[in-house]
């Protein structure tokens, strides 16, 4: 060989760029290694000197001539009894040159009996042997291995072989992804990945003696169209996996966000139609994964029938006319009736939902073959609509039913608008699934909530509208514009086709238009602000809509992924829901009534405090305590603050005191001490230095100048409440307010990059500043959206202090990479911020802090 193996294999990257198919590249890669190994074996002195028979056998993917750039070269050095003494020298003659070329080699040295014995114990080696290919050496020895393999492994054990294969498949899915629509799919081991194709090929080869897709097609276990679709998807997934190996120079099979954009660009995907190029690319990836999933599932269902492995009762149960349950599946017994009764297409899925049984594979194919019957008459049929809504609300395993409806094409044929989000990727770290599957999962989460919140569902007159909203809430995505607004408009037409009443259509549209209202405001608004609660009540209108919106919010959040749901968020949503519900129930959104009640509430609290003090004098006049402070705390909390104020009066005049308390959702920090300008900024900076992230803050100053601030925090690193050094936190707080701790410098030092590698942000973050005076009667609200960088909160709060603004409330919501800071502020005179010039200066300054450069600001202006 005139060129090294390393340089020849590296040349495959150019072949990839020139458009060679994925499987062709793999075969060429395997052929290069074949030539190298055969050459070394043929010319090795150790081989010529060896006595007895030796065979060099390629195993696994290499045995199939599918060698990825960074995959191991799996070899079996097979020997007979006579060559056992000289086999070590042969191994060294073959492996050392491969190692010198930088190849990863997996090898074993065995005799025939030993190889078969190990294959019986280790299923991975068993299927690797099934792909065994003789490279060089003794043909009779290799044939002996094949004969013994069939005799000892397969003969009489084919049922067990299939069952073991499926057990390993389920275990693999559980570990690497049991869905084809995960936003970061595992191309090899996840559902719909390349390993699923291999599982199919192993069963075809081991059980039926079918070695190619063409042979499987000829046996009628794959239809011609299905084979072609599977071949196309196989080749494309192989091409993408090859690119990952070339890109990372290692065995990389997980298509994480970091590699998706580069791979999409390499394949020449462009931004178009309001969708990023990477999202177009991932949509195709999911389509290929889904094709593999469906085709291989159909194959295994054929295998089950042929081998008699079908689970469930073999006795036929009549579910309704022309639909039966047999062999653990739902089947259509009279396909010809679809011409007269096309609504059977929908009733099949209703029966699947009621029984919890999947549709038989031939019945699914019948559904796909008869989609032409889903015409305008079908879509506007009241009978069909009633069945469809029953599928949504009555199915046991509703996700599986809806996914089958989607994969057969019935769902997008029945609701054409759904095709716009089918396999649509969401290129962010917030969502776990593609848009279509996320909506199906939302319906499933809503079904689970029926058992957990029976009392809330009992309040609903139109539960079908809620389930329909769950299915359609993100249907406006993939288009330019606000997806909530677009989806609300689309939902009206869908509701009319489904024969909903005008009132139900309006509710459906409302739920979709405002499905983000509760979660956004739960994280960003002060519930003690009665004006905001009144505005929310006015928007929502009645308790039933509120309850539907609340349940939809929970289901949507849980279906989004683990980063979108937490105990903290659940408790905030519940608190907001109950606040708005109480307002609606008592008609508190009538402005004057609300103010009268607040005054009565403050008066009652003052009386209760005086009564509980029992004539004991407090260090501050109870009548002087600010009304908003009293309304924001429970009676017990106010009494605790007064007790601390009295007991530690001397220290409170000189320093701040910290009183931390653990909680289930976060840690609560009470900070009391003398008021100074920029106090909250210093608090936030010190907490950041101690790896504590602020979730919210309530800031009050009593008439005597004592600050009473309550901050909710969570640890940014893994640390328990007991492990946190609270005494040091308190010391640093006092150093900071006395200008003896340079917070800005310390934060800068601690946030310097630890390595030269820069992590790209996955999603496109929102960067903006909003200053508004309409939501709150008392405060100006400043909203800041930017990247989640350490120290940003300190800089923002310090800037507001520099502009002479007093921060009374703060809500800090971090949603994956997106930081959202909400500040309730007043000027030094206690008024709202109304000067337009000052507002503009503040906005520009805050924008620069969150990383918006001056040039961008000018272009935006």
Secondary structure by P-SEA (a helix, b strand, c coil): ccccaaaaaaaaaaaaaacccaaaaaaaaaaaaaaaaaaaaaacccccccccbbbbbbccccccccccccccbbbbbccccccccaaaaaaaaccaaaaaaccbbbbbbbcaaaaaaaaaacaaaaaaaaabbbccccaaaaaaaaaaaaaccccccaaaaaaaaaaaaaaaaaaccccccccccccccccccaaaaaaaaaaaaaccccccaaaaaaaccccaaaaaaaaaaaaaaaaaaaaaaaaccccccccccccaaaaaaaacccccccccaaaaaaaaaaaaaaaaaaaaaaaaaaaaaaacccccccccccccccbbbcccccccccccccccccaaaaaaaaaaaaacccccaaaaaaaaaccccccccccccaaaaaaaaaaaccccaaaaaaaaaaaaccccccccccccccccccccccccccaaaaaaaaaaaaaaaccccaaaaaacccaaaaaaaaacccccccccccaaaaaaaaaaaaaaaacccaaaaaaaaaaaaccaaaaaaaacccccaaaaaaaaaaaaccaaaaaaaaaaaaaaaaaaccccccaaaaaaaaaaaaaaaaaaaacccaaaaaaaaaaaaaaaaaaaaaaaacccccccccccccaaaaaaccaaaaaaaaaaaaaaaaaaacbbbbbbbbcccbbbbbbbcccccaaaaaaaaaaaaacccccbbbbbbccccccbbbbbbbbcccccccccaaaaaaaaaaaaaacccaaaaaaaaaacccccccccccccccccccccccccccbbbbbbbbccccaaaaaaaaaaaaacccccbbbbbbcccbbbbbbbcccccccccccaaaaaaaaaaaaaaacccaaaaaaac
